[in-house]
């Protein structure tokens, strides 16, 4: 059985919106798109390659799927570690509006079936292969609220924005995690891998 992993880029103040460019997601008047790009370096690239090497399938929210589908099918180099996986492996999109996806290998899952389909997909994965979620803010929050994330990769970049959609919203489930791996990159990103251990507990110092 495989596992579901969630990977997302976040700022120091927890913003995950539009890391890759100004036009990626300007919703709610967000004007800081592309905040991650100045910090991208070979360390981030190495982690990304390792991550995609573990993929068995992808689960994406509609917005992230549309961004990926507009770019990655045009990258046809079979040696590209990201394009080869995204184009060659099964892709699942959580959406109630997408009806006829053009990207080969895509299956649409509506909300009512999503949880049961996640379990089915994980059961079908070989060995330690991963059902990977990248970005996909609303989907990520939905998964976290239902304890469906087996492993969380946070790429924390050294920038503070003061505005934008955050990964962990007010009202989320109090959850404890254990640190499974960590590294830093030359431009100051911290890549942290966490595994949930159950509900958060609380105490006081004696």
BELFEN-V987129 format. One record per backbone hydrogen bond with DSSP energy under -1.0 kcal/mol. NH is the residue of the N-H (numbers start at 1). CO is the residue of the C=O. E is the energy in kcal/mol with one decimal. If there is no record, write none. Layout:
NH:CO:E
NH:CO:E
This chain:
2:122:-2.8
3:129:-1.3
5:131:-2.0
6:151:-2.6
7:133:-2.8
8:153:-2.2
10:155:-2.7
11:15:-1.7
12:159:-2.4
14:11:-1.9
16:165:-2.8
17:165:-1.1
24:21:-1.4
29:26:-1.1
30:27:-1.3
34:18:-2.6
36:19:-1.4
39:36:-1.9
40:37:-1.5
45:41:-2.2
46:42:-2.3
47:43:-2.0
48:44:-2.4
49:45:-2.2
50:46:-2.2
51:47:-2.6
52:48:-2.5
53:49:-1.6
54:51:-1.3
55:52:-1.0
56:130:-3.1
57:130:-1.7
58:90:-2.1
59:132:-2.6
60:92:-2.9
65:61:-2.7
66:62:-2.5
67:63:-2.0
68:64:-2.7
69:65:-3.3
70:66:-1.3
71:68:-1.4
72:68:-2.6
74:71:-1.3
75:72:-1.8
80:77:-1.7
84:80:-2.3
86:82:-2.7
87:83:-2.8
88:84:-1.3
89:85:-2.7
91:105:-2.8
92:58:-2.9
93:107:-2.5
94:60:-2.3
95:109:-1.8
106:103:-1.0
107:91:-2.7
109:93:-3.2
117:113:-2.6
118:114:-2.4
119:115:-1.7
120:116:-1.9
121:117:-2.8
122:118:-2.5
123:119:-2.2
124:120:-1.4
129:126:-2.4
130:54:-2.1
131:3:-2.8
132:57:-2.7
133:5:-3.0
135:7:-2.5
140:136:-3.2
141:137:-2.2
142:138:-2.0
143:139:-2.6
144:140:-2.5
145:141:-2.1
147:144:-1.4
148:143:-2.4
150:4:-2.0
151:4:-1.4
152:194:-3.1
153:6:-3.4
154:192:-3.1
155:8:-2.6
156:190:-3.1
157:10:-2.7
159:157:-2.4
167:14:-1.7
172:169:-1.5
176:198:-3.0
178:195:-2.7
180:193:-3.3
181:193:-1.4
183:191:-1.4
185:189:-2.1
188:185:-2.2
190:156:-2.5
191:183:-2.8
192:154:-2.8
193:181:-2.8
194:152:-3.0
195:178:-2.3
197:176:-2.8
200:174:-1.8
